[in-house]
Amino acid sequence: MEDAAAREGEFGATPGKRRSLLTLMRGRLTPRLTAALALWRVEAYLATPLALLLVATIGRWPAALAMGSIMAVYSALFLFLLDGQPVLHDIHGWARGRWLGRLIESLADTRGFRASTRRALALPGSVVFMGPFWRAITYHVFRVPRLGAYVLSVGGSIPHSLLWTGLVLGGLWEALIWPALKDLGV
């Protein structure tokens, strides 16, 4: 009874005060959710330094493919660990209170040719601008079928890494960082 009352008040007992997503998740921890959150923090802290190390040692495009492979494994793990977690229903409600969540929900819930076209146009954005954890959350919360979620998230890791590791980080390495290091005599 108290749990239902807390959900009605925008996931917090104090009216007018909204809780953050991480606070919401911490309140409903399961072993799989805990593993997903811990793995997310490892991925978040190590992805950029690892990508930079790979760019510096094996080159920008092989590094992008290596990072894409690593992020594909993370994507599959996040989708598996978050599958069936009860907190995803609460996250759906949490997202409904934010403008981006309402936008994504309107894309997910409407039917017809126009809505299908909008969803198809939104998919590249989810692949390019979201990391593996947030893609998994988004695809679970907005009920992307399991096979589609795996194909988009795991398969999308390669184009994501080609853009961010290969083009952006590799470009920065070759244009700014490596010339600066050579000038310093490193």
N, C-alpha and C positions, 0 to 999 in steps of 0.2 A: 504494500500500500504506500509506504513512504517512498519507495523507488519510483513509482508512477508519479507521485506528487513532485518529486525532484525533477523528473523529465519534463513535466508541464511548465516548470519555471525556467526554461532555457538552460537546463542542466545545472542549475545552481539554486540554492535555497534563497538567496537574496535577489528580490526582483530588481531588474535594471542592471544587474552585474552578470556579464556573460563569462563563461569559463573558456579557457583556451583548449585547443584540441588535445595537447599533451596532458593537461589536467584531466580531461574527460577520459583519455585512454588509461591513465594511471589508476583511475578509480575502478576499472574493470579488467584488471590484469589477469591473464591466463598464462600458462607456461609458453604456449605458442606465440601469444602477443608479446610477452616479455622477450622471447628470442628474436622476434621481428624487430622490436624497438632497439635492442642491443646491437643487432646486426646492422640496422639503419645507421646508428651512430658510428659504428666502425666504418661503414661505407662512406658516410659523410665526411669523416675526418681524414680518411686515407685516399680517397679517389683522386683528388687534385695532385697531392704530392706524388702518388704512384704514376699518374699520367705524365707529370713533368719528368719524373725519373725515366720512364719509358721513352718519351720523346727525346730526351738527352742521350740515351744509350742506344736505342735501336732505330731512331728516326721517326718522323711524324706520322706517316701512314701505317707502318707496321705497329706503331704504338697505338694508333687509333683502332686498328683491328684487335689488338690484344686487349685494350680497355673495353671494347665492345663485347668481347667474349667474357671478360670478367663481369661486366654489368649484366650480361644475359643470364649468368648464373645467379647473380643477386636478384634479378627480376623474377626468375623462376622460384627462388627461395621465398621471396616476399609474397608472391601469389599463393604459394602452398601454405605458408605459415598463417596468412590472414584469411584463408578460405574457411568460411563457416564461423568466424569469430562473432560473438553477439555484439561486440562494441561497434561493428560496422553499421548496424541499424542506428545506433546513437550518433555516429559520425554523420550519417545521412541527415539526421535531424539538425545536427550542428551546422552542416554545410548549408542547409536550407535558410539559415539566418544570415548568410553572407551573400554578397552580390555575385561573386564568382560561382558559389554553390548553386544559387538560384538559376544562373545562366546555364550551368552544366546540367542541372536537373531539368530545365525546360528542354534542353536538347535530348536528354535521355527519355523523357516521359511522353513527348508528343509523337504522334504517328502520322504516316503519310509520306508522299514523295518528297515534299519540301523539307520535312523533318529528317528524312533519311539523307538527303543531300547535305543538310547542315551538319549532321553527325559525321558524314564522310569528310567534310571539309575541316572539321574540328580535330579529327584523328591525328593529322600531321603535327598539330600544335601540342597535343598531349605527348607525342613521342619526342619532339624536339625540346620542349621546355620543361618537362617533368623528368625527374630522376626515377630510378626503379621503384623506390618505396612509394612515392606519391602516385606513380602510374598504377601500382597495385591497389592502393587505397581507392583511387578514382574509379578504376575498372570494377572493383568489388562493390563499392557503394552504389554505383549507377548501373549495376546489374548487366554488365557486359557478359555474354555467355563465356563459360570457362575456356573453351577452345579459342575463342576470339581474343580473350584477355591474354592468354599465353602467347598467341601468335603476335599480337600487337606489342606486348610488353617485352617479351624475349627477343622477337625479331626486330623490334624498334631500337634495341640497344646498339646495334651496329650503326644505323644512320645517325643516332644520337651521338655516338662516340666519333664518327667520322666528322661531324660538324664541330663538336666542342673540343675534342682532343686533337684531331687532325688539322682542322682548319684554324680554329681560334688559338688553342694553346700551342700547336705546332708553329703557327704563324708568328705568335708572340716570341717563341723561343728563337726562331730563325731571324726575325727582324730586330728584336730588342735585347733579349736576355743573352744569347750566345755572343753577339758582337760586343756587348758591355763586358762580359766575362773575359773575352779575348783582349780587350783594351786594358783590363786590369792585370793581365798576365796570368790568369788562372788556367 
